């Protein structure tokens, strides 16, 4: 059975990037320290306790995909400044986004960030590529997305560790993975599996009746794409104002400025940068 390459969060970012390009996914251990992890878990504990695993999504296909044993906390940057400043802006993610995404955009942005808490009996997801949310893009395309799942508890194969298919980012469309091609992202709490949007993967089956496999699903995308989660509504101006400028930009409070590439601006408000307007108080 294949295994994903493992790195430490303080390893050279180019070395981690090379592993990511080679296999389509890597595990980065010790991404979050115990103090930060404890703070994050404390912040989301009451939110998850109030979440309904049988929550109805916007269409039946998503109900089928997530099943009725997964609790969600969505729009995480608007609910946890700790997440926005210390996870979303983590140097490992910023360094990999610069290498994976910046060659094809003026800046990248957050695509989505939510907690997925998969309870006992949650079945393995269908194998998929996260980038296929942009299904209308031609298949001959650059990498559109960098995605990750951060373990907030220990991930094991028994409790539903994500199944990743190394090398599948180079596969032709339509090829289905076999069981002996799967690598399971077993990792301690505070570690993360990071993978390309073109890599085939699936959340695993949680066979432990009384255990919730809690993880942060987060992804970044090219700054000129429509994001999966509406981050401007999930983190409205009065919340975003308290975040750093870079966090604001990743959430969409900025423009995609491609003038130097002989392009234009995307995301203006009154012909101005919405981040500047936010900090001036004009958006509140």
C-alpha positions, 0 to 999 in steps of 0.5 A: 500500500502506498504512503504519502511523503511526510514533512515537518512544518519547519522543513524547507518549503521547496522540499515540501513543494517538490513532494507535493508535485511528485505525489499530488499530496503530502502530510505535514506534521506539527503544523499546529502546536498544542496550544493553538489546537486546544484553542481552536477546538475550544472555539468550535466545541459549542458550534459543533454541539449545535450542528445537525449531522442530518443538515440538508444542503442546497441540493440532494447530491450534496446530501448524498456526498456528505451523508447524515453523520457529518457535522459542519461548521462553515465560514470558519474565518468569520467564527474564529480569528484564531483560524483566520490569522494562524491557520489560514495565514500559516507560512506553509500554506502561503509558501505552497500557494505561491508556488502552486497558484501564483504562476497563473494569477495575480493573487490567490484567495481562500476558496472555503474553510469549514470543520467537517466532523465525521461521526461513527458510521460515516461512509467513505465519500465517493472519490473525487477531485476538489477542482471539479467544482469548476467543471466548466474549465477545460481539462487542459488547465493549470492547477486551480486549487491547493487544498488541505485537511488539518487533523484536530484529533488523531486521524487513523484508518479506523476513524476515517482518515482521508484516502489519497491516491498518489500520482492521480493528479497526472491521471486521465479523467475517468480512471478509477482508483483501486484499493491498493493505490490508496494512501491513508492520511493517518496523522496526529492531531495538529498535522495536515494532509495537503493536496492539489485540487487535481488529486483524487481523494475521499474522506474515509469510513469512520468505523468507530461508533462513538468517535467524531473525526474532526478536521478543518477542510480548507482550500485556496484557489486562483484569485480570478475564480468564483469561490465555493464559499461566499467568504464576503458574506461568511465574514462580513465587514464588521468581522473582517475589519478586526483581521489583518490586511492579508487575512482580509485580502484572502477573504475577498476584501481586495482586488485581483490586480492583473494590470502588470500582466496587461490584464485588469481589476476584478472585485472593485467597489466604486472603482476602488479596492474594497479592502481600502474602503473597509479600513476607511469605514466605508463598508460598515 
